[in-house]
Amino acid sequence: MSKWIWISLMCGIFLLLLSFWTLYYAYTPKVGPIGNGTNYKFVWFQFITQFISGICSVSLAIKIRKKQKEL
């Protein structure tokens, strides 16, 4: 059971880092025609979805670990 807790924790941290990287990458200047702009609504949707998923995964791993220590 402990292996799954660590996997959940690492996946949550990865999702948190990925969400901030997505936001950073969307706002970095790029070279190209003016019409190749990014869809900022989609970028923010991705950021919020990944961030909330990461927070939920990390909090779930911590909650399961605390419950496991009580037993």
C-alpha positions as CSV (number, residue, x, y, z in Angstrom):
1,M,0.0,0.0,0.0
2,S,2.9,2.4,0.7
3,K,4.0,2.2,-2.9
4,W,0.7,3.6,-4.1
5,I,0.9,6.5,-1.7
6,W,4.3,7.5,-3.0
7,I,3.2,7.1,-6.6
8,S,0.1,9.3,-5.9
9,L,2.4,11.9,-4.2
10,M,4.9,12.0,-7.1
11,C,2.1,12.2,-9.7
12,G,0.6,15.1,-7.8
13,I,3.8,17.0,-7.6
14,F,4.4,16.3,-11.3
15,L,1.0,17.7,-12.2
16,L,1.6,20.8,-10.1
17,L,4.9,21.4,-11.9
18,L,3.4,20.7,-15.2
19,S,0.6,23.2,-14.6
20,F,3.1,26.0,-13.9
21,W,5.2,25.0,-16.9
22,T,2.1,25.1,-19.2
23,L,1.3,28.6,-18.0
24,Y,5.0,29.7,-18.4
25,Y,5.2,28.2,-21.9
26,A,2.0,29.9,-23.0
27,Y,3.2,33.4,-22.1
28,T,6.8,33.2,-23.5
29,P,7.3,35.2,-26.6
30,K,7.3,33.2,-29.8
31,V,8.5,34.1,-33.3
32,G,5.9,33.8,-36.1
33,P,3.0,35.4,-37.9
34,I,0.7,37.6,-35.9
35,G,-2.2,35.3,-36.4
36,N,-0.5,32.4,-34.5
37,G,-1.6,33.6,-31.1
38,T,-2.4,31.2,-28.3
39,N,-5.9,30.6,-27.0
40,Y,-5.6,32.0,-23.4
41,K,-8.9,30.5,-22.3
42,F,-7.7,27.0,-23.2
43,V,-4.3,27.7,-21.5
44,W,-6.1,28.8,-18.2
45,F,-8.4,25.8,-18.4
46,Q,-5.4,23.5,-18.7
47,F,-3.7,25.3,-15.8
48,I,-6.7,25.1,-13.5
49,T,-7.4,21.5,-14.3
50,Q,-3.9,20.3,-13.8
51,F,-3.4,22.4,-10.7
52,I,-6.6,21.2,-9.0
53,S,-5.8,17.6,-10.0
54,G,-2.3,17.9,-8.5
55,I,-3.6,19.4,-5.3
56,C,-6.2,16.6,-4.9
57,S,-3.6,13.9,-5.6
58,V,-1.1,15.3,-3.0
59,S,-3.8,15.9,-0.4
60,L,-5.2,12.4,-1.0
61,A,-1.7,10.8,-0.6
62,I,-1.2,12.8,2.7
63,K,-4.6,11.8,4.0
64,I,-4.1,8.1,3.2
65,R,-0.6,8.2,4.8
66,K,-1.9,9.8,8.0
67,K,-4.8,7.2,8.2
68,Q,-2.3,4.4,7.6
69,K,-0.1,5.6,10.5
70,E,-3.0,5.6,12.9
71,L,-3.6,1.9,12.3
